[in-house]
Structures are given as structure tokens and as C-alpha cells.
């Protein structure tokens, strides 16, 4: 989990309740029991599998990568990219240490532009 952030379960519960989505409704939509989801939201159980986290993100309208990070996970597609280029990506990520979120966004845009050329 990203330090300094609200725990996964508490975040999901707050967002779900803010959107006035019932616990049973959410549980049904993601294919789990209400009891299980309640325990996840109270941080008594760890976050569910990636597919369930992605479904939750879609339902509550939050960024999938952010919710996966709150769950202590990285999306499978990102993991696959890292496995294909471990040395290069480790070096790239280390260069971002100390950059602001805006700096990283600009860097990502430059990379996308280079990819598109």
C-alpha cells in the first residue's frame, strides 16, 4: 500500500457510500458475498483479486491503477512490461525519484509522443 493513504477497505467503503451504492448491490456486481465485502471494507480481509479490484474501481468511478496501488498490487499489464524490460525500467523509475507528480506526467507525455513518432 502507498504510505500516507487511506487503507484499501476504508477507501472503498467511503467511496461506495458516497455514491449511495449498497453493500449487497456492490457485492453482487463484483461476484462476492456481502459478508466478504464487509470484511474487506473493514480491513479484516486483504483486498480481493485483481479482477475484483478492477470491477470495484469501475463501479465507484476511481482510477484502476490507484485502487490497485491501494490494494498493494500492480496491474498485470504493468507487471508484464516490467518483466520484459527489468533493467531499463528500473533505471527509468529511479530517475523519477524526487520528481513531482506534474514532472512525471510531463515525462509520460514525452514518452508517449516519442512512441507515436
PyMOL commands that set and color helices and strands:
alter all, ss='L'
color gray80, all
select helices_A, chain A and resi 8-18+23-30+34-41+50-60+64-70+76-84+86-95+101-116
alter helices_A, ss='H'
color red, helices_A
deselect
rebuild
show_as cartoon
